[in-house]
């Protein structure tokens, strides 16, 4: 797959316990991105953070460690990201979604010989 040098980075901030149809939302988002053949997606688990509620979520306090912040980053061509956005609207109840232009310097994988 070829990725254009001018692409977009979609960043989705949600909670670890957020669900979509009973499944972890971060898994559903990555699987949907893959199904749509988006160039790549990564899930990052935060150790500390807060959102619109201003409630701190941290791995230090056992009872709050189940609701750690999750960030999903997806990179692809602007038109492919734009086509994915309506699905986000229906899947995400709480969270933050950002979009920024990025310059892709390298996107490759090693082929087995």
PLY file of the C-alpha trace (Angstrom):
ply
format ascii 1.0
element vertex 113
property float x
property float y
property float z
element edge 112
property int vertex1
property int vertex2
end_header
0.00 0.00 0.00
1.29 3.45 -0.87
0.64 6.32 1.50
0.71 9.90 0.19
3.35 12.20 1.63
0.59 14.61 2.69
-1.72 12.63 4.98
-3.87 13.11 8.05
-3.53 11.88 11.62
-6.80 11.06 13.32
-6.41 10.95 17.10
-9.19 9.55 19.27
-9.16 9.95 23.07
-11.46 7.58 24.96
-11.56 5.62 28.21
-10.34 2.07 28.53
-13.74 0.82 29.69
-15.68 2.47 26.84
-17.67 -0.10 24.89
-19.43 -0.43 21.56
-22.00 -3.19 21.36
-20.44 -4.85 24.42
-16.87 -4.86 23.05
-13.94 -2.61 23.96
-14.31 0.51 21.81
-10.59 0.77 21.06
-10.63 -2.75 19.57
-13.71 -2.00 17.47
-12.11 1.19 16.13
-8.89 -0.53 15.11
-10.73 -3.45 13.52
-12.94 -1.06 11.55
-9.90 0.93 10.40
-8.28 -2.31 9.21
-11.46 -3.45 7.48
-11.45 -0.15 5.58
-7.77 -0.69 4.62
-6.58 2.45 6.39
-2.79 2.62 6.39
-2.28 2.04 10.11
-3.71 2.34 13.60
-2.08 2.27 17.01
-3.63 2.14 20.48
-1.75 3.84 23.31
-2.72 3.26 26.95
-2.18 6.25 29.19
-0.99 6.04 32.77
-2.48 9.36 33.85
-4.98 11.78 32.39
-8.29 13.60 32.62
-10.91 14.76 30.16
-14.04 16.88 30.05
-15.17 15.64 33.48
-11.85 16.81 35.02
-11.69 13.54 36.96
-8.14 12.17 37.19
-7.64 8.64 35.86
-4.44 7.01 37.01
-2.76 3.62 37.26
-1.64 4.54 40.80
-5.08 4.10 42.37
-6.35 0.57 41.91
-10.05 1.39 41.58
-9.39 4.08 38.92
-6.84 2.02 37.01
-9.66 0.27 35.15
-10.60 3.54 33.42
-7.25 4.63 32.03
-7.10 6.97 29.05
-6.70 5.35 25.63
-5.50 7.11 22.50
-6.05 5.61 19.07
-4.01 7.11 16.25
-4.87 6.42 12.62
-2.95 7.77 9.62
-4.05 7.78 5.99
-5.02 9.95 3.03
-7.48 12.74 3.86
-10.31 11.23 1.80
-10.02 7.85 3.55
-10.01 9.50 6.98
-13.03 11.63 5.99
-14.95 8.50 4.99
-14.23 6.98 8.43
-15.48 9.98 10.45
-19.25 9.26 10.22
-18.65 5.85 11.82
-16.86 7.51 14.74
-19.88 9.70 15.37
-22.09 6.65 15.89
-19.56 4.68 17.98
-18.14 7.25 20.39
-20.35 8.39 23.27
-17.71 10.30 25.25
-14.26 11.35 24.19
-12.27 13.72 22.03
-11.43 13.37 18.35
-8.77 15.51 16.68
-7.47 15.70 13.14
-4.24 17.17 11.85
-2.24 17.20 8.68
0.98 15.23 8.77
3.87 14.75 6.40
4.70 11.09 5.89
8.45 10.59 5.62
8.46 6.81 5.47
5.89 4.02 5.32
7.20 0.59 4.50
7.42 -2.97 5.66
9.96 -5.65 5.07
8.90 -8.35 2.65
9.95 -11.90 3.40
12.25 -13.53 0.87
0 1
1 2
2 3
3 4
4 5
5 6
6 7
7 8
8 9
9 10
10 11
11 12
12 13
13 14
14 15
15 16
16 17
17 18
18 19
19 20
20 21
21 22
22 23
23 24
24 25
25 26
26 27
27 28
28 29
29 30
30 31
31 32
32 33
33 34
34 35
35 36
36 37
37 38
38 39
39 40
40 41
41 42
42 43
43 44
44 45
45 46
46 47
47 48
48 49
49 50
50 51
51 52
52 53
53 54
54 55
55 56
56 57
57 58
58 59
59 60
60 61
61 62
62 63
63 64
64 65
65 66
66 67
67 68
68 69
69 70
70 71
71 72
72 73
73 74
74 75
75 76
76 77
77 78
78 79
79 80
80 81
81 82
82 83
83 84
84 85
85 86
86 87
87 88
88 89
89 90
90 91
91 92
92 93
93 94
94 95
95 96
96 97
97 98
98 99
99 100
100 101
101 102
102 103
103 104
104 105
105 106
106 107
107 108
108 109
109 110
110 111
111 112
